[in-house]
Amino acid sequence: RSLSKENYHLWMHEMLYIEEMAQKGYISRFNVTTSLQMVNRYLLMPSTVSTAKYAQSGELFARLKLEDDLSEDSMAR
């Protein structure tokens, strides 16, 4: 089916879902143990010219601190 003005919204949601599943598959290959801190704002890069991100409508961000480098896990069975 071709993309049209009428089906664009549904098509974009489907594309986002496919991208999320691909990202989930990619990050599931990493083996890391850490704690999450729930925050409603964070700095992209702490500096004198920082950009802050703020959660909207009661949403939260999860912040994690990595003590070691990420490494890919062995292939799942």
C-alpha positions as CSV (number, residue, x, y, z in Angstrom):
1,R,0.0,0.0,0.0
2,S,1.3,3.4,-0.9
3,L,1.8,6.2,1.6
4,S,-1.0,8.8,1.5
5,K,-2.2,11.8,3.5
6,E,-4.8,9.5,5.1
7,N,-2.5,6.7,6.3
8,Y,0.6,8.7,7.1
9,H,0.0,8.8,10.9
10,L,-0.5,5.0,11.1
11,W,2.5,4.4,8.9
12,M,4.8,6.5,11.1
13,H,3.7,4.7,14.2
14,E,4.5,1.4,12.5
15,M,7.9,2.6,11.5
16,L,8.7,3.8,15.0
17,Y,7.6,0.4,16.4
18,I,10.0,-1.3,13.9
19,E,12.8,1.0,14.9
20,E,12.1,0.4,18.7
21,M,12.2,-3.4,18.2
22,A,15.5,-3.1,16.2
23,Q,17.1,-1.0,19.0
24,K,15.8,-3.4,21.7
25,G,17.5,-6.3,19.8
26,Y,20.7,-4.3,19.5
27,I,21.0,-3.3,23.2
28,S,19.9,-6.7,24.4
29,R,23.3,-8.0,23.2
30,F,25.1,-5.9,25.8
31,N,25.9,-7.4,29.2
32,V,26.0,-4.7,32.0
33,T,24.8,-4.5,35.6
34,T,23.9,-1.0,36.9
35,S,21.3,1.0,38.9
36,L,18.9,3.4,37.4
37,Q,18.1,6.8,38.9
38,M,14.7,8.3,37.9
39,V,15.0,12.0,37.2
40,N,12.7,14.7,35.6
41,R,15.6,16.6,34.0
42,Y,19.2,16.2,33.0
43,L,22.0,17.9,31.2
44,L,23.1,16.5,27.8
45,M,26.7,17.4,28.6
46,P,27.7,19.3,31.8
47,S,29.6,22.4,30.8
48,T,29.1,26.2,30.7
49,V,27.1,25.9,27.5
50,S,24.8,22.9,28.5
51,T,21.5,21.9,27.1
52,A,19.0,20.6,29.6
53,K,16.2,18.2,28.9
54,Y,13.0,18.3,30.9
55,A,10.4,15.6,31.2
56,Q,6.8,16.6,30.4
57,S,3.5,15.7,32.0
58,G,4.8,13.6,34.9
59,E,7.1,11.5,32.7
60,L,10.6,10.6,34.0
61,F,14.0,9.8,32.5
62,A,16.1,6.9,33.7
63,R,19.8,7.9,34.3
64,L,22.4,5.2,34.5
65,K,26.0,5.4,35.4
66,L,28.4,3.0,33.8
67,E,31.5,2.1,35.8
68,D,33.0,0.0,33.0
69,D,33.0,0.0,29.2
70,L,30.1,-1.8,27.5
71,S,30.9,-5.1,26.0
72,E,28.8,-7.3,23.7
73,D,27.6,-10.4,25.3
74,S,27.9,-13.8,23.6
75,M,25.2,-14.8,21.1
76,A,21.9,-15.8,22.7
77,R,20.7,-19.3,22.3
